[in-house]
Amino acid sequence: MDAINPRFHKKTAAAVKPDELVAELRQGSRAALSRALTLVESRLPAHRILAEAVVEKALPYSGHSLRIGITGVPGVGKSTFIESFGAYVTEAHQKRLAVLAIDPSSARSRGSILGDKTRMEKLAQNERAFIRPSPAAGSLGGTARKTRESILLCEAAGYDLVLVETVGVGQSETAVKSMVDFFMLLMLATAGDELQGIKRGIMEMADLLVINKADDPEDRAVRLAIGEYKRALHLFPPKENEWIPEVKAASGLQGTGLEAVWETLARFENQQRIKGYLSENRAQQAEQWLAQSFEQLLLEEVEAKSAFQEGYAQLKQEVRAGKKAPGRAARELVRLFAQSVAAPA
Ligand code: GDP
């Protein structure tokens, strides 16, 4: 269960008017955006309803950003890279950048590594950037919902780029892929991908592979890695959107290679918008989001109904004891569920 954010009490929620909140965040109020994000992160049912209203109001103003997923194993240099890249795009291209983090490990450890305040210190001070650390622990499904809603809110607030950062340990990458336009994977030149703990499936999802910590781009290991990864990407089946994944080298520390990454992003966006794949992909993602939200809500309903839970426990016993066939018991469960949804909790 998520902890209810102490900054956002019931009283505050009651005072929120979705129209006003969205108007404020559209005018560039960071405080309003933060409040809206806190609302979507809350699991309190009253907040959920309000959050849905806020997201609905923000929806017409969303969709204008490029949504970018960025991943890589801990230590690959994600925060350093984002810090440099953020400084680059906000200065050289006058873009506004929002950074959201997904940290599945916080669900277990309770301490969020991505929420660490010392990360991206400079970017946090940047007028054109907005950083939202990982929300409090929760299920991956819940986190995905929060992140999707947060993306829409950041877009309504006028951010041109929304970066969704995740720790590349394999749990949340598929979720992130299903909510972004572009997926970027940070790797190191010095270790094989096996050693880096990057699964093949994650590499296959990448639109851009960045060999990070390439402080010297002429370094032999860097050049070898670029060639090796290009060949590896070539072996994957072609992408439906006709995009051919690229490999670039960068150094977050030195701030080099950022222009090439930007150029790839810009080219991707341009190409995908013109060909219609960007909107088609988003439409598919929205449909998938609906299906997942429906499942999630059903699960929450199920968990909240004690009569159903009792019936379920009873049926489990009967199935275990071989007194009832599982298929038949499942049908009874559906009936029981329908009854308990119709009845008050
Ligand atoms: P994260 O865990 O992926 O966010 O990685 P960090 O950005 O925290 O970086 C991990 C370590 O690698 C830190 O000690 C950084 O100073 C170092 N580092 C990050 N980027 C670079 C880089 O481009 N070159 C070098 N040489 N070191 C880097």
Boltz pocket constraint, residues with backbone or C-beta under 6 A from the ligand:
constraints:
  - pocket:
      binder: B
      contacts: [[A, 72], [A, 73], [A, 74], [A, 75], [A, 76], [A, 77], [A, 78], [A, 79], [A, 80], [A, 81], [A, 212], [A, 213], [A, 214], [A, 215], [A, 250], [A, 251], [A, 252], [A, 253], [A, 254]]
      max_distance: 6.0
